[in-house]
Amino acid sequence: MSLHDGWAALHLEMPPRVPRTEYSAEFHWDLVNAVTGGNAFESSEPEVREQASEAFVKAWNYDLVWNTLIAADDFGPWRTRMGQGIYRADGADWDDRVSSPFCSPEEVLRFDPLDALPHPKRRELIDRFEADYKEQQRRFPEALAMTGVYVTCISGLIDLFGWDLMLTACGEDPEAFGEMALRYGKWLEPYVEALSEADVPVVMLHDDMVWTSGAIFPPCWYREFVFPSIKKLVRPLRDEGKRVLFTADGNYTEFIADLVACGLHGFVMEPATNLAYAAEEFGRTHVLVGNADTRILLRNDRDAIRREVERCMAIGKGCPGYFMAVGNHIPPNTPVEAALYYNEVYEELSRR
């Protein structure tokens, strides 16, 4: 029972099998068709693609479906477009739009998110969150549904200013940039307050706050200007009994303890973050998700794929809230036979 196992792991009750989730596999159409026997492609009608993805998620027995709602579209005109490289099949996500409402680091430092960004009504936000959550439940009734915020803190600043202006502005005046970041966090507070009132038990906060190599900014800067905001955003959610998970790409190993102190219940991680450390320090008290390396699947080496699943299982099986996942997606260029073998090994080893 996928939903039962996901709910148990979310509450650290150690289900008899290690539950799982994946990212992007459900629109790897060659894989989807191989698993479901369907005939869906990027060029298919939306309802055909949707039904195929739903059938795949059921067949691969996802216990959790990752999802957020609030993104850069909520910024109104205050959004930098940096384009989008090809990721999805047939280049469906290619985007060559590059523009910004900001022209200089000085404009970034003068920007006041709390004053400039839109302020939706509380009821409108509650309705949006509940509608998104119910849609996830409709599409994936046998998996744990969620909704949440994609643009928490650093991810929001990247979408506002773009990488170049963000890094330059912070380099020129880290104190002023930090104060502006705190104002951005205050702008988000009504969103999470509405989410705390919504009929939504599971919340995802996403923030790509680091690179693969680690911190973008000095660690002390995060501790002064980022983690206080995250702690304030988590508090009303926890007060209303929500389970709050956190996702970041890259390597945020050095910040897991800080994020635990912010009140988060669990962490979704790419392979750059140290799963062994997270499990040793927090594996009995927090949910841990992911960490298998997609690059191993891309090489299509069966022995290496088995070793990678064995590595994650050796760590995760002792953690009551561990979910297996390929931590940095199963993209459409993954060999189908590699993905199928990965799933075969996962199913073989998933029983505790």
Stockholm file with secondary structure:
# STOCKHOLM 1.0

chainA/1-352         MSLHDGWAALHLEMPPRVPRTEYSAEFHWDLVNAVTGGNAFESSEPEVREQASEAFVKAWNYDLVWNTLIAADDFGPWRTRMGQGIYRADGADWDDRVSSPFCSPEEVLRFDPLDALPHPKRRELIDRFEADYKEQQRRFPEALAMTGVYVTCISGLIDLFGWDLMLTACGEDPEAFGEMALRYGKWLEPYVEALSEADVPVVMLHDDMVWTSGAIFPPCWYREFVFPSIKKLVRPLRDEGKRVLFTADGNYTEFIADLVACGLHGFVMEPATNLAYAAEEFGRTHVLVGNADTRILLRNDRDAIRREVERCMAIGKGCPGYFMAVGNHIPPNTPVEAALYYNEVYEELSRR
#=GR chainA/1-352 SS CHHHHHHHHHTTCCCSBCCBCCSSGGGCHHHHHHHHCCCCCTTSCHHHHHHHHHHHHHHTTCSBCCCCCBCGGGGTTCCCEEEECCCSGGGTTCEEEEECSCCSHHHHHHCCHHHHSCCCCHHHHHHHHHHHHHHHHHHCTTSBCCEEESCCTHHHHHHHHHHHHHHHHHHHCHHHHHHHHHHHHHHHHHHHHHHHHSSCSEEEEECCCEETTEESSCHHHHHHHTHHHHHHHHHHHHHTTCEEEEEESSCCGGGHHHHHHTTCCEEEECTTSCHHHHHHHHTTTSEEEECBCHHHHHHTCHHHHHHHHHHHHHHHTTSTTEEBCBTTCCCTTSCHHHHHHHHHHHHHHCBC
#=GC SS_cons         CHHHHHHHHHTTCCCSBCCBCCSSGGGCHHHHHHHHCCCCCTTSCHHHHHHHHHHHHHHTTCSBCCCCCBCGGGGTTCCCEEEECCCSGGGTTCEEEEECSCCSHHHHHHCCHHHHSCCCCHHHHHHHHHHHHHHHHHHCTTSBCCEEESCCTHHHHHHHHHHHHHHHHHHHCHHHHHHHHHHHHHHHHHHHHHHHHSSCSEEEEECCCEETTEESSCHHHHHHHTHHHHHHHHHHHHHTTCEEEEEESSCCGGGHHHHHHTTCCEEEECTTSCHHHHHHHHTTTSEEEECBCHHHHHHTCHHHHHHHHHHHHHHHTTSTTEEBCBTTCCCTTSCHHHHHHHHHHHHHHCBC
//
